[in-house]
Amino acid sequence: MSDKKIILKIKNGEINYFEFLVKKYSKYIYNYFFLKLKNKEDCEDLIQDVFLNFYRTLNRFDEEKPVFPYLIEIAKNQLKMFYRRKKFTLSLKDKLIAENDYLKSLNLFDDLGIDLSKLNKKEKKIFKLLGEGYKIKEIARILKIKENTVKSMIRRGRIKIKSQTASDAVKN
Amino acid sequence: MRNLEKKILKKVYLWEAKRTVFDLIFKIILVFSSGLFLFILGQIFVEILNEQKTLDLLNFFGEDFAVFKNYFLDNIFIFWIEIPKFLLLLILLFLIIISIIILALVKNFNIIKNKIRSLLKCFIYKDKVK
């Protein structure tokens, strides 16, 4: 039986004909997902959503058009949504790892091999805040000093760091 | 793969069953509640007309044709003035709602019948298929 006839039957309320479409296309859609995800459970969840979404939109579907490209389009959208969901939901273990990474990023200067020991206490604090991603305006507000003071301290600190790294290079 | 197909079909049939049942229940409740309102409004409408003795105007339909012809427009005009218009508007509104729902049900009767038959077939013979 052609897809057109099956869809017309389903539109007429004989929904058990949907079985033919599922049998015909499920393995292709499954392969599509498996190639991308390599995970059986995720593939099975997604394929169920694909066919359910297809069934929901079946009344608006033009039976003259081919079914498979439409199913693949739904599958692509489901995959996008799946990736988006996965991006926002981290397991507790992943969350701890992410937090650890963030904490590590705060020691950015140590990782980059930049020695801040030559800087005074205030300059060190400014550079740490810069490393955390604060803007000059925000640093000035946090430390209760003027923006221009922050800028000049950064300039002085840079000079100190440059001279330090240059002398280290000469020594090596 | 066969299990997966079963899972897909089960999900789809469950969704369709829920939709069909809710749709039917919603429409039946709407028809019955509209019918009830229509009945109550109709009773009030007739009572008001009885109190005003407006319905006596209809007696002139039993008169001779010449009298009927002469006073037809006058009587209709008086009748129109005396009837409670807001109530009439409400009655018409409920009548329209009921007729739209019933027409939609009659129009989709075959589809709904087929759907229910397919769903019953699926859920009743489910165990036999397994």
Interface residues (C-beta under 8 A of the other chain):
Chain A: K11 N12 G13 E14 I15 N16 F18 E19 V22 K23 S26 K27 Y30 E44 I47 Q48 F51 L52 Y55 R56
Chain B: M1 L4 E5 K7 I8 L9 K11 V12 Y13 W15 E16 N110 I111 I112 K113 N114 K115 S118 L119 K121 C122
